[in-house]
Amino acid sequence: MLAAYESLVEVGVGERAELAGELAERGCRVVATDVVEREVPAGVEFVVDDVTDPDLSVYRGADAVYARRVPPELQRSVLAVAREVDAACLFTTLGGDPVVVDARPVTVAEGTVYVARE
């Protein structure tokens, strides 16, 4: 699903950067962000950024902004950034966390992806 986008920004990459790496290997341009410095695979650019007070230059030009295991309190910020830069917005939640933004659930092999903006 994400590999259909040429340029992506992953919000809150944390210590699980394997998806960003897989997307980069498939030829996608991927920027990963987090509030602290993180190691990312070759081919993935990393930028320290806080999605609640974003540097929009990090996100401009992205076709999609996505987040994995995004908590409810950050969903609005992720969607706001995607809207601001006119990008798609996709995310997954952690366990039983609720979705607090208007989003369409899409079932994929790994679970459910929520599409908040196409």
C-alpha positions as CSV (number, residue, x, y, z in Angstrom):
1,M,0.0,0.0,0.0
2,L,2.7,2.5,1.0
3,A,5.0,1.4,-1.8
4,A,2.6,3.1,-4.3
5,Y,3.8,6.5,-3.1
6,E,7.1,7.9,-4.5
7,S,8.0,10.1,-1.5
8,L,7.0,9.4,2.1
9,V,7.6,10.7,5.6
10,E,7.3,8.4,8.5
11,V,6.4,10.1,11.7
12,G,7.7,8.8,15.0
13,V,9.9,6.1,13.5
14,G,11.2,5.0,17.0
15,E,13.4,1.9,17.0
16,R,11.4,0.1,14.3
17,A,12.7,1.5,11.0
18,E,12.4,-1.7,9.0
19,L,9.4,-0.6,7.1
20,A,11.1,2.7,6.1
21,G,14.1,0.6,4.9
22,E,11.9,-1.8,2.9
23,L,10.2,1.2,1.2
24,A,13.6,2.7,0.4
25,E,14.7,-0.6,-1.1
26,R,11.7,-0.5,-3.4
27,G,12.8,2.8,-4.7
28,C,10.7,5.2,-2.6
29,R,12.2,8.3,-1.1
30,V,11.7,8.0,2.6
31,V,12.3,10.5,5.4
32,A,11.9,9.2,8.9
33,T,11.2,11.6,11.9
34,D,11.3,11.3,15.6
35,V,11.7,13.7,18.6
36,V,15.1,12.1,19.4
37,E,17.9,10.9,17.1
38,R,17.4,7.4,15.7
39,E,19.3,5.0,13.6
40,V,17.7,4.3,10.2
41,P,18.6,1.9,7.4
42,A,20.7,3.0,4.4
43,G,18.6,4.9,1.9
44,V,16.4,6.5,4.6
45,E,16.9,10.1,5.6
46,F,16.4,10.9,9.3
47,V,15.3,14.3,10.7
48,V,14.6,15.2,14.3
49,D,11.1,16.7,14.3
50,D,8.1,16.9,16.6
51,V,4.9,16.4,14.7
52,T,3.1,18.5,17.3
53,D,5.3,21.5,16.4
54,P,6.5,20.5,13.0
55,D,9.1,22.0,10.6
56,L,6.9,21.8,7.5
57,S,9.9,21.8,5.2
58,V,10.5,18.2,6.3
59,Y,7.2,17.1,4.9
60,R,6.8,19.3,1.8
61,G,7.0,17.3,-1.4
62,A,5.9,14.1,0.3
63,D,3.2,12.2,-1.4
64,A,2.2,10.5,1.9
65,V,2.8,11.0,5.6
66,Y,2.4,7.8,7.6
67,A,2.8,6.7,11.2
68,R,2.9,3.3,12.8
69,R,1.3,2.6,16.2
70,V,0.3,6.2,16.5
71,P,-1.4,7.0,19.8
72,P,-4.7,8.9,19.8
73,E,-3.1,12.1,21.1
74,L,-0.9,12.3,18.0
75,Q,-3.4,11.3,15.3
76,R,-4.7,14.9,14.8
77,S,-1.2,16.3,14.5
78,V,-0.2,13.7,11.9
79,L,-3.3,14.5,9.9
80,A,-2.8,18.2,10.2
81,V,0.7,18.0,8.8
82,A,-0.5,15.9,5.9
83,R,-3.2,18.4,5.1
84,E,-0.8,21.3,5.3
85,V,1.5,19.8,2.8
86,D,-1.2,18.2,0.6
87,A,-0.1,14.6,1.2
88,A,-2.0,11.4,1.9
89,C,-2.2,10.4,5.5
90,L,-2.1,6.7,6.6
91,F,-1.5,5.2,10.1
92,T,-1.9,2.2,12.3
93,T,-2.8,2.2,15.9
94,L,-1.4,0.3,18.9
95,G,-3.6,-2.6,20.1
96,G,-6.9,-1.3,21.2
97,D,-6.2,2.4,20.8
98,P,-9.1,4.3,19.3
99,V,-9.0,6.2,16.1
100,V,-9.9,9.8,16.9
101,V,-9.8,11.3,13.4
102,D,-12.1,10.6,10.4
103,A,-10.3,7.7,8.7
104,R,-11.3,4.7,6.5
105,P,-10.0,1.3,7.8
106,V,-8.3,-0.8,5.1
107,T,-7.5,-4.5,5.9
108,V,-4.0,-5.5,4.9
109,A,-2.0,-8.7,5.6
110,E,-0.4,-7.1,8.6
111,G,-3.6,-5.8,10.1
112,T,-5.5,-2.6,9.6
113,V,-4.3,0.6,8.1
114,Y,-6.4,3.8,8.6
115,V,-6.5,6.2,5.6
116,A,-7.3,9.6,6.9
117,R,-6.5,11.5,3.7
118,E,-6.0,10.2,0.2
